[in-house]
Amino acid sequence: MFRSKGPIIRDTYSMAGWLFADLLLGLSMLFLIANTVGPKPTPTPTFTLTPTYTSTPRPTMTYTPTFITAGGDGTQFVQSSTPTLTTTPLGLVGLSNPQCYAIYMSSFDMVGQQKTIVDELRKILPDDEDKKAGMIIVWGNGGDSLEGRRIAQNVGGLIKRELDDSFDENTQQKFLFLDTGDKLRVLIEVYFFTNAGWKSGYEVDCNSRW
């Protein structure tokens, strides 16, 4: 007995369903890919630094005499040949060569002989606004370094207080001691401004401190 094969019938509705399902699957994949990639990150801005130049005034140099330590006892002296320059309202004015003056004390009692010392200072040093001193070095001989410096400081204080027109707050001071020469001797080394032109007639040799 022979069986005959019937014709293969394609179901149009079935095919349409499969196509619709494939379309939904493709749309779903596109949706998932779009959500996974996400938005592009915001670029970070870059800053360019532009330097600004600030003008800084240059300091004015002041040249002062050079102190040199001599000997093992720490004795100091200043080189007389080195002038000091300073700026004044009138311009650049230098210091004169040192002018030295000597006074002699009768004892270590500064209070008891203060008037005598002041009278002596007024005789040898100026008290005039037109006779300004740029620097003063007072050397005291008290037998040892401690007493010598104490005497120098006391005499320097009297000069600043009693002769303040010439030795004002702008006058530099240095107090040192002498370990040679007469005891209770005070040597006053003054650097006047070059426009002062001061001479009292009581000047002594500055090298006498040695």
Secondary structure by P-SEA (a helix, b strand, c coil): cbbbbccccccaaaaaaaaaaaaaaaaaaaaaaaaaacccccbbbbbbbbbbbbbbbbbbbbbcbbbbbccccccccccccbbbbbbccccbbbbccbbbbbbbbcccccccaaaaaaaaaaacccccccccccbbbbbbbcccaaaaaaaaaaaaaaaaacccccccccbbbbbbccccccccbbbbbbbccccccccccccccccccc
